[in-house]
Amino acid sequence: MTPDVITRTIQGYFAPFSPCAQTAYANVPEDFPAPPWLSFYVLPGQTTVQEIPINGFGNGKRVGVVKIQIITAPGDGSQVGGALAGQVEALFRWRTLVSAAGEGLYFEEPYTSEDGPDSEGHYQHTVTAPFWCWTP
């Protein structure tokens, strides 16, 4: 990965679970692997994490694990990536993501890990969280 391909765009995919529906972003191949994950490509100085829109429905069962990867641009070091990982933790720990129809997904308290820097100077922070799906 080179700095010119690191953008503020977020690409992700949620596999067509049962009982949960899927949310897909553009430019994701059809054979994208499960379990689902999202990657945040971070520009230097970026300090916020986008909310993740999810359409969910179900019966209160634990249905899977979501993995978030935050990859910083070279030169960011771990400080920016670490701050972003903390924001993702807070997002999963406290925010209930609810669709317009009133359904949603609940994320348990996640855990984080960090890898890097790689040969190009990127740090990668991973947040993994089991999630439950329910119908209010």
TORKOL-4160 file (C-alpha; in steps of 0.2 Angstrom, whole numbers, padded with zeros to 4 digits, m for minus):
136
<pt num="1" X="0000" Y="0000" Z="0000"/>
<pt num="2" X="0007" Y="0017" Z="m0005"/>
<pt num="3" X="0001" Y="0034" Z="0002"/>
<pt num="4" X="m0007" Y="0039" Z="m0014"/>
<pt num="5" X="m0020" Y="0025" Z="m0012"/>
<pt num="6" X="m0024" Y="0029" Z="0006"/>
<pt num="7" X="m0040" Y="0039" Z="0006"/>
<pt num="8" X="m0054" Y="0044" Z="0018"/>
<pt num="9" X="m0065" Y="0032" Z="0010"/>
<pt num="10" X="m0072" Y="0017" Z="0020"/>
<pt num="11" X="m0075" Y="0000" Z="0012"/>
<pt num="12" X="m0083" Y="m0014" Z="0020"/>
<pt num="13" X="m0095" Y="m0029" Z="0019"/>
<pt num="14" X="m0107" Y="m0038" Z="0031"/>
<pt num="15" X="m0110" Y="m0056" Z="0025"/>
<pt num="16" X="m0128" Y="m0061" Z="0023"/>
<pt num="17" X="m0130" Y="m0068" Z="0040"/>
<pt num="18" X="m0146" Y="m0076" Z="0047"/>
<pt num="19" X="m0154" Y="m0068" Z="0056"/>
<pt num="20" X="m0145" Y="m0052" Z="0051"/>
<pt num="21" X="m0146" Y="m0043" Z="0035"/>
<pt num="22" X="m0131" Y="m0036" Z="0026"/>
<pt num="23" X="m0124" Y="m0019" Z="0023"/>
<pt num="24" X="m0112" Y="m0017" Z="0008"/>
<pt num="25" X="m0101" Y="m0003" Z="0002"/>
<pt num="26" X="m0095" Y="0000" Z="m0016"/>
<pt num="27" X="m0080" Y="m0008" Z="m0024"/>
<pt num="28" X="m0081" Y="m0024" Z="m0013"/>
<pt num="29" X="m0079" Y="m0040" Z="m0023"/>
<pt num="30" X="m0093" Y="m0053" Z="m0023"/>
<pt num="31" X="m0081" Y="m0066" Z="m0015"/>
<pt num="32" X="m0076" Y="m0055" Z="m0001"/>
<pt num="33" X="m0072" Y="m0066" Z="0014"/>
<pt num="34" X="m0082" Y="m0069" Z="0030"/>
<pt num="35" X="m0082" Y="m0065" Z="0045"/>
<pt num="36" X="m0085" Y="m0047" Z="0040"/>
<pt num="37" X="m0072" Y="m0033" Z="0042"/>
<pt num="38" X="m0070" Y="m0015" Z="0038"/>
<pt num="39" X="m0054" Y="m0005" Z="0034"/>
<pt num="40" X="m0051" Y="0013" Z="0038"/>
<pt num="41" X="m0038" Y="0020" Z="0028"/>
<pt num="42" X="m0031" Y="0035" Z="0038"/>
<pt num="43" X="m0023" Y="0051" Z="0031"/>
<pt num="44" X="m0011" Y="0060" Z="0042"/>
<pt num="45" X="m0020" Y="0071" Z="0054"/>
<pt num="46" X="m0037" Y="0062" Z="0053"/>
<pt num="47" X="m0044" Y="0060" Z="0070"/>
<pt num="48" X="m0062" Y="0054" Z="0068"/>
<pt num="49" X="m0070" Y="0037" Z="0064"/>
<pt num="50" X="m0085" Y="0036" Z="0053"/>
<pt num="51" X="m0101" Y="0028" Z="0060"/>
<pt num="52" X="m0105" Y="0012" Z="0052"/>
<pt num="53" X="m0123" Y="0011" Z="0044"/>
<pt num="54" X="m0130" Y="m0006" Z="0047"/>
<pt num="55" X="m0147" Y="m0014" Z="0043"/>
<pt num="56" X="m0151" Y="m0027" Z="0055"/>
<pt num="57" X="m0165" Y="m0039" Z="0060"/>
<pt num="58" X="m0167" Y="m0054" Z="0071"/>
<pt num="59" X="m0172" Y="m0062" Z="0087"/>
<pt num="60" X="m0158" Y="m0057" Z="0100"/>
<pt num="61" X="m0146" Y="m0071" Z="0095"/>
<pt num="62" X="m0127" Y="m0069" Z="0094"/>
<pt num="63" X="m0123" Y="m0070" Z="0076"/>
<pt num="64" X="m0105" Y="m0066" Z="0072"/>
<pt num="65" X="m0090" Y="m0056" Z="0075"/>
<pt num="66" X="m0085" Y="m0040" Z="0066"/>
<pt num="67" X="m0066" Y="m0035" Z="0064"/>
<pt num="68" X="m0061" Y="m0017" Z="0061"/>
<pt num="69" X="m0044" Y="m0013" Z="0054"/>
<pt num="70" X="m0037" Y="0004" Z="0055"/>
<pt num="71" X="m0022" Y="0007" Z="0044"/>
<pt num="72" X="m0012" Y="0023" Z="0046"/>
<pt num="73" X="m0002" Y="0032" Z="0033"/>
<pt num="74" X="0017" Y="0031" Z="0034"/>
<pt num="75" X="0024" Y="0044" Z="0046"/>
<pt num="76" X="0008" Y="0044" Z="0057"/>
<pt num="77" X="0016" Y="0032" Z="0070"/>
<pt num="78" X="0005" Y="0023" Z="0082"/>
<pt num="79" X="m0002" Y="0039" Z="0090"/>
<pt num="80" X="m0015" Y="0043" Z="0077"/>
<pt num="81" X="m0020" Y="0025" Z="0074"/>
<pt num="82" X="m0021" Y="0022" Z="0093"/>
<pt num="83" X="m0033" Y="0037" Z="0095"/>
<pt num="84" X="m0043" Y="0030" Z="0081"/>
<pt num="85" X="m0044" Y="0013" Z="0089"/>
<pt num="86" X="m0050" Y="0020" Z="0105"/>
<pt num="87" X="m0064" Y="0029" Z="0096"/>
<pt num="88" X="m0069" Y="0013" Z="0088"/>
<pt num="89" X="m0069" Y="0005" Z="0105"/>
<pt num="90" X="m0080" Y="0018" Z="0111"/>
<pt num="91" X="m0091" Y="0017" Z="0096"/>
<pt num="92" X="m0094" Y="m0002" Z="0099"/>
<pt num="93" X="m0095" Y="m0001" Z="0118"/>
<pt num="94" X="m0108" Y="0013" Z="0119"/>
<pt num="95" X="m0117" Y="0016" Z="0103"/>
<pt num="96" X="m0132" Y="0006" Z="0097"/>
<pt num="97" X="m0133" Y="0006" Z="0079"/>
<pt num="98" X="m0151" Y="0007" Z="0074"/>
<pt num="99" X="m0159" Y="0007" Z="0056"/>
<pt num="100" X="m0173" Y="0018" Z="0051"/>
<pt num="101" X="m0185" Y="0004" Z="0054"/>
<pt num="102" X="m0180" Y="0003" Z="0072"/>
<pt num="103" X="m0170" Y="m0013" Z="0071"/>
<pt num="104" X="m0151" Y="m0014" Z="0075"/>
<pt num="105" X="m0136" Y="m0023" Z="0081"/>
<pt num="106" X="m0128" Y="m0022" Z="0098"/>
<pt num="107" X="m0109" Y="m0024" Z="0100"/>
<pt num="108" X="m0101" Y="m0032" Z="0115"/>
<pt num="109" X="m0085" Y="m0024" Z="0123"/>
<pt num="110" X="m0072" Y="m0027" Z="0110"/>
<pt num="111" X="m0053" Y="m0030" Z="0111"/>
<pt num="112" X="m0039" Y="m0022" Z="0102"/>
<pt num="113" X="m0022" Y="m0026" Z="0095"/>
<pt num="114" X="m0009" Y="m0017" Z="0085"/>
<pt num="115" X="0003" Y="m0023" Z="0072"/>
<pt num="116" X="0017" Y="m0012" Z="0064"/>
<pt num="117" X="0025" Y="m0003" Z="0057"/>
<pt num="118" X="0027" Y="m0013" Z="0041"/>
<pt num="119" X="0040" Y="m0010" Z="0028"/>
<pt num="120" X="0031" Y="0005" Z="0022"/>
<pt num="121" X="0028" Y="0013" Z="0039"/>
<pt num="122" X="0010" Y="0009" Z="0041"/>
<pt num="123" X="0003" Y="0004" Z="0058"/>
<pt num="124" X="m0012" Y="m0007" Z="0059"/>
<pt num="125" X="m0024" Y="m0007" Z="0073"/>
<pt num="126" X="m0037" Y="m0021" Z="0074"/>
<pt num="127" X="m0053" Y="m0020" Z="0085"/>
<pt num="128" X="m0063" Y="m0036" Z="0086"/>
<pt num="129" X="m0081" Y="m0037" Z="0093"/>
<pt num="130" X="m0094" Y="m0050" Z="0094"/>
<pt num="131" X="m0111" Y="m0044" Z="0090"/>
<pt num="132" X="m0129" Y="m0048" Z="0094"/>
<pt num="133" X="m0144" Y="m0044" Z="0083"/>
<pt num="134" X="m0162" Y="m0041" Z="0089"/>
<pt num="135" X="m0179" Y="m0035" Z="0085"/>
<pt num="136" X="m0186" Y="m0021" Z="0097"/>
